[in-house]
Amino acid sequence: MAYTPVWFMRQAGRSLPEYRRLRGDEGLLDSLRKPDLAVEVTLQPVRRYGVDAAIVFSDIVVPAAATGFGVDIKAGVGPVVDRPFRSAADLDRIRPFQVDQDAPWLIETVSILASELSVPLIGFAGAPFTVASYLIEGRSSRDYVRTKTLMTTDTETWDALLERLGDQAIASGEAQVRAGAQAIQLFDSWAGALDPDSYRRHVLPATRKVLRALSGLAVPLIYFGVGTGELLGMLPEAGVDVVGVDWRVPLPTAWERTGAKAALQGNLDPALCAAGWEATKPAALRILRQARDAGIEGHVFNLGHGVLPDTDPDVLARLVDLVHEFDR
């Protein structure tokens, strides 16, 4: 490829007027169960922006929701759980994710996209820690007190929980690749809430198991988390091909911390895109120059987290053009 590839996390969805018209007031999980709708939402940013990859329109809590744990996704809130995980007795509520039976619509969506797309399709799954945090806290959290309490005071239950959630992630990732996904991103959005010792002891083993299982699929594996700057040195150990970097860590620093053992993805602050083109352009050029000057191999331009809902789509379209023209 003669230029730096670019795609955006949450490129499909809330910032696009055509998405809002299509979905209306329908709940997210209900929308995901309609392959025709999910396919169209996935394709919208590819058409509008000319990005170099599509990411399937789905959510990291799909396995938990589809297997009956009692998860919903509320607009403006995110995943919510009506009866959160509290003790070892709740382990029985987490059963294996049999994708062909529990979520056949996901397989159908990926299959259709694989046949229609002219760019690679990225599938994804939720990393065990982040999914566990939603199931335990009941919704997004600022301090993850319940999660950290279980993790440090009942390690047997914690390990069993992550084992089961990891198996669900493996099943989801494998099914998506079999259906035609050409890469898998493992979202560990809230791993940055942990200190390095806690991550290494309580989270890395389960993460490594998922990535090692998926590595047998022979597709690139991407790992992304927010606030993971102090964890970057451990991530190549988990077996990833690409490490997603948020906006807090300069790419040359991330390249050094990862020991240049994985490609890097990132890392423009999504708030700058929402602020407009005058804020976006200089920051994007700085990232591109840093990656070039540091000799980073395999840089994929992206945001440091997902597209914010009030972002002007025209800013993202101009950003794609800027990235594509930079190396030319």
C-alpha positions as CSV (number, residue, x, y, z in Angstrom):
1,M,0.0,0.0,0.0
2,A,1.4,3.4,-1.0
3,Y,-0.1,5.3,1.9
4,T,-0.9,4.8,5.6
5,P,-4.2,2.9,5.9
6,V,-7.0,4.5,7.9
7,W,-10.2,3.5,9.6
8,F,-12.0,4.8,12.7
9,M,-13.4,3.0,15.7
10,R,-17.2,3.7,15.8
11,Q,-17.0,5.0,12.2
12,A,-20.4,3.4,11.7
13,G,-23.2,4.8,13.8
14,R,-24.2,7.9,15.8
15,S,-22.3,10.6,14.0
16,L,-23.8,9.7,10.6
17,P,-27.2,11.2,9.7
18,E,-28.0,8.3,7.4
19,Y,-27.5,5.9,10.3
20,R,-29.9,7.9,12.5
21,R,-32.5,7.9,9.8
22,L,-32.1,4.1,9.2
23,R,-32.3,3.1,12.9
24,G,-34.8,5.5,14.2
25,D,-35.7,4.7,17.8
26,E,-35.0,1.0,17.5
27,G,-32.8,-0.5,20.3
28,L,-29.3,-1.4,19.3
29,L,-29.5,-5.1,20.1
30,D,-32.7,-5.3,18.1
31,S,-30.9,-3.6,15.2
32,L,-28.0,-6.0,15.3
33,R,-30.4,-8.9,14.9
34,K,-31.4,-7.6,11.4
35,P,-28.5,-8.6,9.0
36,D,-29.7,-6.3,6.2
37,L,-29.7,-3.3,8.6
38,A,-26.4,-4.2,10.2
39,V,-24.8,-4.7,6.7
40,E,-26.0,-1.3,5.6
41,V,-24.7,0.5,8.7
42,T,-21.3,-1.2,8.3
43,L,-21.1,-0.1,4.7
44,Q,-22.2,3.6,5.3
45,P,-18.8,4.9,6.4
46,V,-16.9,3.0,3.7
47,R,-19.0,4.8,1.1
48,R,-18.9,8.2,2.7
49,Y,-15.3,8.3,3.9
50,G,-13.4,5.9,1.7
51,V,-11.7,4.3,4.7
52,D,-9.5,1.3,4.2
53,A,-11.4,-1.2,6.4
54,A,-14.9,-1.8,7.6
55,I,-15.7,-3.0,11.1
56,V,-18.8,-5.1,11.6
57,F,-21.6,-3.3,13.2
58,S,-22.0,-5.2,16.5
59,D,-21.2,-4.8,20.2
60,I,-18.9,-6.5,22.7
61,V,-21.8,-7.6,24.9
62,V,-23.5,-9.6,22.2
63,P,-22.4,-13.0,23.5
64,A,-23.5,-12.2,27.1
65,A,-26.8,-10.8,25.8
66,A,-27.4,-13.7,23.4
67,T,-26.8,-16.3,26.0
68,G,-29.3,-14.9,28.4
69,F,-27.3,-13.1,31.1
70,G,-29.7,-10.1,31.0
71,V,-27.8,-7.4,29.2
72,D,-29.3,-4.5,27.3
73,I,-27.8,-1.4,25.6
74,K,-29.5,1.8,26.5
75,A,-29.1,4.9,24.4
76,G,-26.7,7.4,26.0
77,V,-25.8,5.0,28.7
78,G,-24.3,1.9,27.1
79,P,-24.6,-1.7,28.4
80,V,-26.7,-2.2,31.4
81,V,-27.3,-5.4,33.4
82,D,-30.6,-6.0,35.3
83,R,-29.0,-8.5,37.7
84,P,-25.2,-8.0,37.9
85,F,-22.7,-10.7,38.6
86,R,-22.0,-10.9,42.4
87,S,-20.6,-14.3,43.4
88,A,-19.6,-17.8,42.3
89,A,-23.3,-18.7,42.1
90,D,-23.6,-16.4,39.1
91,L,-21.1,-18.5,37.1
92,D,-23.9,-20.8,36.1
93,R,-25.5,-17.8,34.3
94,I,-22.6,-17.7,31.8
95,R,-22.9,-20.5,29.4
96,P,-20.9,-21.2,26.2
97,F,-21.7,-19.0,23.2
98,Q,-22.9,-21.2,20.4
99,V,-22.9,-18.6,17.7
100,D,-24.8,-20.6,15.0
101,Q,-27.7,-21.0,17.5
102,D,-27.4,-17.9,19.7
103,A,-26.6,-15.3,17.1
104,P,-27.0,-16.7,13.6
105,W,-27.7,-13.1,12.5
106,L,-24.1,-12.2,13.3
107,I,-22.8,-14.9,11.0
108,E,-25.2,-13.8,8.2
109,T,-24.2,-10.2,8.6
110,V,-20.5,-11.0,8.3
111,S,-21.0,-13.4,5.4
112,I,-22.9,-10.7,3.4
113,L,-20.3,-8.1,4.2
114,A,-17.5,-10.4,3.1
115,S,-19.1,-10.8,-0.2
116,E,-19.9,-7.2,-0.8
117,L,-17.0,-5.2,0.6
118,S,-14.1,-4.1,-1.5
119,V,-12.0,-3.4,1.6
120,P,-11.0,-5.8,4.5
121,L,-13.7,-6.5,7.1
122,I,-12.6,-6.4,10.8
123,G,-14.6,-8.5,13.2
124,F,-14.3,-8.0,16.9
125,A,-14.9,-9.4,20.4
126,G,-14.9,-8.1,23.9
127,A,-11.8,-8.9,26.0
128,P,-12.7,-10.8,29.2
129,F,-11.8,-8.0,31.6
130,T,-13.9,-5.4,30.0
131,V,-16.9,-7.6,29.5
132,A,-16.5,-8.8,33.1
133,S,-16.5,-5.2,34.3
134,Y,-19.9,-4.5,32.7
135,L,-21.4,-7.7,34.1
136,I,-20.1,-6.9,37.6
137,E,-20.7,-3.2,37.8
138,G,-24.0,-3.4,35.9
139,R,-23.0,-0.4,33.7
140,S,-20.1,1.8,32.9
141,S,-18.1,2.8,36.0
142,R,-15.5,5.4,36.9
143,D,-13.8,3.4,39.7
144,Y,-14.6,-0.3,39.1
145,V,-14.8,-0.9,42.8
146,R,-17.0,-4.0,42.6
147,T,-14.8,-5.4,39.7
148,K,-11.6,-4.9,41.6
149,T,-13.1,-6.2,44.8
150,L,-14.0,-9.5,43.2
151,M,-10.7,-9.7,41.3
152,T,-8.6,-9.3,44.5
153,T,-10.7,-11.0,47.2
154,D,-12.2,-14.0,45.3
155,T,-9.6,-14.9,42.7
156,E,-11.0,-18.4,42.2
157,T,-14.4,-16.9,41.0
158,W,-12.6,-14.1,39.1
159,D,-10.5,-16.6,37.2
160,A,-13.5,-18.8,36.4
161,L,-15.5,-15.8,35.2
162,L,-12.7,-14.6,32.9
163,E,-12.2,-18.2,31.6
164,R,-15.9,-18.4,30.6
165,L,-16.0,-14.9,29.0
166,G,-12.8,-15.7,27.2
167,D,-14.3,-18.8,25.7
168,Q,-17.3,-16.7,24.5
169,A,-14.8,-14.2,22.9
170,I,-13.0,-17.1,21.2
171,A,-16.3,-18.6,19.9
172,S,-17.3,-15.2,18.5
173,G,-14.0,-14.4,16.9
174,E,-13.8,-17.8,15.3
175,A,-17.3,-17.7,13.9
176,Q,-16.7,-14.2,12.4
177,V,-13.5,-15.3,10.7
178,R,-15.1,-18.5,9.3
179,A,-17.9,-16.2,7.9
180,G,-15.3,-14.0,6.2
181,A,-13.8,-11.5,8.6
182,Q,-10.2,-10.7,7.6
183,A,-9.0,-9.4,11.0
184,I,-10.2,-9.4,14.6
185,Q,-10.0,-6.6,17.1
186,L,-10.2,-7.5,20.8
187,F,-11.6,-4.5,22.7
188,D,-10.4,-4.2,26.2
189,S,-11.7,-0.7,26.6
190,W,-11.4,-0.4,30.3
191,A,-8.1,-2.3,30.9
192,G,-6.5,1.1,31.6
193,A,-8.3,1.1,35.0
194,L,-5.7,-1.4,36.2
195,D,-2.2,-1.0,37.4
196,P,0.5,-3.1,35.6
197,D,0.8,-5.7,38.4
198,S,-2.9,-6.3,38.6
199,Y,-3.2,-6.5,34.8
200,R,-0.3,-9.0,34.6
201,R,-1.6,-11.2,37.4
202,H,-5.4,-11.1,37.0
203,V,-6.1,-10.2,33.4
204,L,-3.2,-11.0,31.1
205,P,-3.5,-14.8,31.3
206,A,-7.1,-14.8,30.1
207,T,-6.3,-12.2,27.4
208,R,-3.4,-14.3,26.2
209,K,-5.6,-17.4,26.0
210,V,-8.1,-15.6,23.8
211,L,-5.4,-14.2,21.5
212,R,-3.5,-17.5,21.2
213,A,-6.7,-19.3,20.3
214,L,-7.5,-16.8,17.7
215,S,-4.0,-16.7,16.3
216,G,-4.7,-20.1,14.8
217,L,-7.1,-18.4,12.4
218,A,-4.2,-16.8,10.5
219,V,-5.7,-13.3,10.5
220,P,-4.2,-10.1,12.0
221,L,-5.2,-9.6,15.6
222,I,-5.6,-6.1,17.1
223,Y,-5.8,-5.3,20.8
224,F,-7.1,-2.0,22.0
225,G,-7.7,-0.4,25.3
226,V,-8.1,3.1,26.7
227,G,-5.5,4.4,29.2
228,T,-3.2,1.5,28.6
229,G,0.0,3.4,28.3
230,E,1.6,1.7,31.4
231,L,0.5,-1.7,30.0
232,L,2.0,-1.4,26.5
233,G,5.1,-3.3,27.3
234,M,3.1,-6.4,28.2
235,L,0.7,-6.4,25.2
236,P,3.1,-8.0,22.7
237,E,3.4,-10.9,25.1
238,A,-0.3,-11.6,24.7
239,G,0.3,-12.4,21.1
240,V,-1.0,-9.5,19.1
241,D,-0.1,-8.2,15.7
242,V,-1.3,-4.7,16.2
243,V,-1.5,-2.6,19.4
244,G,-4.1,0.1,19.5
245,V,-2.8,3.3,21.2
246,D,-5.0,6.0,22.7
247,W,-4.3,9.7,22.4
248,R,-2.4,9.9,25.7
249,V,0.8,8.2,24.6
250,P,2.8,9.6,21.6
251,L,3.3,6.9,19.0
252,P,7.1,6.9,19.3
253,T,6.8,6.3,23.0
254,A,4.4,3.4,22.3
255,W,6.7,2.0,19.7
256,E,9.5,2.0,22.3
257,R,7.4,0.5,25.1
258,T,6.2,-2.3,22.9
259,G,9.7,-3.1,21.8
260,A,8.8,-2.6,18.2
261,K,7.3,-6.1,18.3
262,A,3.8,-5.1,16.9
263,A,2.4,-2.6,14.5
264,L,0.6,0.4,16.0
265,Q,-2.9,1.7,15.5
266,G,-3.9,5.2,16.4
267,N,-4.0,7.7,17.9
268,L,-5.8,11.0,17.2
269,D,-7.9,12.4,20.1
270,P,-11.5,11.9,19.0
271,A,-12.4,15.2,20.7
272,L,-10.3,17.1,18.2
273,C,-12.4,15.7,15.3
274,A,-15.5,16.9,17.2
275,A,-13.8,20.3,17.6
276,G,-13.6,20.7,13.8
277,W,-11.1,20.7,11.0
278,E,-8.8,23.4,12.3
279,A,-8.2,21.3,15.4
280,T,-8.0,18.0,13.6
281,K,-5.6,18.8,10.7
282,P,-2.4,19.8,12.7
283,A,-2.9,17.0,15.2
284,A,-3.2,14.4,12.5
285,L,-0.2,15.7,10.6
286,R,1.8,15.6,13.8
287,I,0.9,11.9,14.3
288,L,1.7,11.0,10.8
289,R,5.1,12.7,11.0
290,Q,5.9,11.1,14.3
291,A,5.2,7.7,12.9
292,R,7.3,8.3,9.8
293,D,10.2,9.8,11.7
294,A,10.2,7.1,14.4
295,G,10.3,4.4,11.6
296,I,7.2,2.8,12.9
297,E,6.5,-0.3,10.8
298,G,2.9,-1.0,10.0
299,H,1.2,2.2,11.3
300,V,-2.6,2.1,10.9
301,F,-4.1,5.6,11.4
302,N,-7.1,5.6,13.7
303,L,-8.5,7.6,16.6
304,G,-7.5,7.0,20.2
305,H,-11.0,5.9,20.9
306,G,-14.3,5.9,19.1
307,V,-15.9,8.7,16.9
308,L,-17.9,11.0,19.2
309,P,-21.6,11.3,18.3
310,D,-21.5,15.1,17.5
311,T,-18.6,14.8,15.1
312,D,-19.1,16.4,11.7
313,P,-18.8,13.6,9.1
314,D,-17.1,16.0,6.7
315,V,-14.2,16.3,9.1
316,L,-13.6,12.6,9.0
317,A,-13.9,12.6,5.2
318,R,-11.2,15.3,5.0
319,L,-9.1,13.4,7.5
320,V,-9.1,10.2,5.4
321,D,-8.0,12.3,2.4
322,L,-5.3,13.9,4.4
323,V,-3.9,10.6,5.6
324,H,-4.0,9.1,2.1
325,E,-2.2,12.1,0.6
326,F,0.5,12.3,3.3
327,D,2.8,9.6,2.0
328,R,2.1,10.3,-1.6
